[in-house]
Amino acid sequence: MQRIYIIDGNNLMGKIPEFRGLDKQVLREKLAFKLERYFYDKKIKVSLHFDGYPNTPIRARGLKITYSENRIADDKIRDEISYAKNPKLITLVSSDHALMDFAKKNSCTIIRSEEFNREMNKPENNDDEEKIIKGMNNDEFKKLFGIE
């Protein structure tokens, strides 16, 4: 069975200092790209949750992006944990106490957003961008930069 990371996107965005003051859509895109780089080459499913409705679609390889629409993202995250076949394979990334308690009761692993941000920023994780570029074929590169 594959490990699954469920990420409370709004919570994590609030814990990344360099993201402060940016437009909501820009924040979402920057977070998705940062997560895409971090999880590249890792055999992990990633489920990223945002509050509200989608604006411009975000293309991020390896991420399933869920918008809460008329609900709150916490409810969608609880649903995903509740319906999981094996919650022990889930790692929740959030600093929301109610969500962390729910995840803990369901045998999930929990990583606080601040801790996860530090992990993503470790120097050995910043070399991944070059690996991604080398691993892309020309069509993917063109799509990424909107060159068709």
C-alpha positions in Angstrom: 0.0 0.0 0.0 1.1 3.5 -0.8 1.6 6.3 1.8 -0.7 9.3 1.5 0.0 12.8 2.5 -3.1 14.9 3.2 -2.1 18.6 3.3 -4.2 21.4 4.8 -3.2 23.9 2.2 -4.6 27.1 3.8 -3.0 26.1 7.1 0.4 25.4 5.5 0.4 28.6 3.4 -0.1 30.6 6.6 3.1 29.0 8.1 5.4 29.9 5.2 6.8 33.4 6.0 7.8 34.2 2.3 4.2 33.7 1.3 2.8 36.5 3.4 1.0 39.3 1.6 0.6 37.5 -1.7 -2.7 37.1 -3.7 -4.7 33.9 -2.8 -4.3 32.4 -6.3 -0.6 33.1 -6.4 -0.2 31.5 -2.9 -2.0 28.4 -4.1 0.2 28.1 -7.2 3.4 28.7 -5.3 2.4 26.1 -2.7 1.5 23.5 -5.3 4.8 24.1 -7.2 6.8 23.8 -3.9 5.0 20.6 -3.0 5.5 19.2 -6.6 9.2 19.8 -6.2 9.4 18.3 -2.7 7.4 15.1 -3.6 9.1 14.6 -7.0 10.5 11.1 -7.2 8.9 10.0 -3.9 6.4 7.1 -4.0 3.8 9.1 -2.1 0.2 10.1 -3.1 -0.4 13.8 -2.2 -3.9 15.3 -1.5 -3.8 19.1 -1.2 -6.9 20.7 0.2 -7.9 24.4 -0.2 -10.8 26.3 1.2 -13.3 27.8 -1.3 -13.6 27.5 -5.0 -11.0 27.0 -7.7 -9.9 30.1 -9.7 -7.4 29.4 -12.4 -6.7 25.6 -12.6 -3.4 24.7 -11.1 -1.4 22.1 -13.0 0.9 20.2 -10.5 2.2 16.8 -11.3 1.6 14.2 -8.6 -0.9 16.3 -6.6 -4.6 15.8 -6.3 -6.0 19.3 -5.5 -9.4 19.5 -3.8 -11.4 22.6 -3.2 -13.9 22.7 -0.4 -16.3 24.9 -2.4 -19.3 25.7 -0.1 -17.9 23.6 2.8 -14.7 24.1 4.8 -11.6 22.2 3.8 -11.4 20.6 7.3 -14.6 18.7 6.5 -13.2 17.4 3.2 -10.0 16.4 5.0 -12.0 14.5 7.7 -14.0 12.8 4.9 -10.8 11.7 3.2 -9.4 10.2 6.4 -12.8 8.6 7.3 -13.1 6.9 3.9 -9.5 5.7 3.7 -9.0 2.0 3.6 -6.0 2.2 5.8 -5.7 5.5 7.8 -2.4 4.3 9.2 -0.8 5.0 5.8 -2.0 8.7 6.0 0.2 11.6 7.1 -1.7 14.8 7.9 0.1 18.1 7.4 -1.7 20.7 9.5 -1.3 22.7 12.7 -5.1 22.8 13.2 -5.7 21.2 16.6 -9.2 19.8 15.9 -7.9 18.2 12.6 -4.8 16.8 14.4 -7.0 15.3 17.1 -9.2 13.7 14.5 -6.3 12.3 12.6 -4.7 11.0 15.8 -7.9 9.2 16.7 -7.8 7.6 13.3 -4.2 6.3 13.7 -2.7 8.8 11.1 0.7 10.3 11.4 0.8 14.0 12.0 3.3 16.6 10.9 2.7 20.2 12.0 2.8 22.7 9.1 5.7 24.6 10.6 7.8 21.4 10.8 6.8 20.4 7.3 7.8 23.8 5.9 11.3 23.4 7.6 11.6 19.9 6.1 10.8 21.2 2.6 13.4 24.0 2.9 16.3 21.7 3.9 19.2 22.2 1.5 19.1 18.6 0.2 15.5 19.1 -0.9 16.4 22.2 -3.0 18.4 20.2 -5.5 15.2 18.6 -6.8 14.5 21.3 -9.3 17.4 20.2 -11.5 16.2 16.6 -11.3 12.7 17.6 -12.4 14.0 19.6 -15.3 16.3 16.7 -16.4 13.4 14.3 -16.1 11.0 16.3 -18.2 10.6 15.7 -21.9 10.3 18.6 -24.2 6.5 18.5 -24.4 6.1 18.7 -20.6 8.5 21.6 -20.5 6.6 23.4 -23.2 3.3 22.8 -21.4 4.7 24.0 -18.1 5.7 27.4 -19.7 2.6 27.6 -21.9 4.6 27.2 -25.1 2.6 25.0 -27.5 
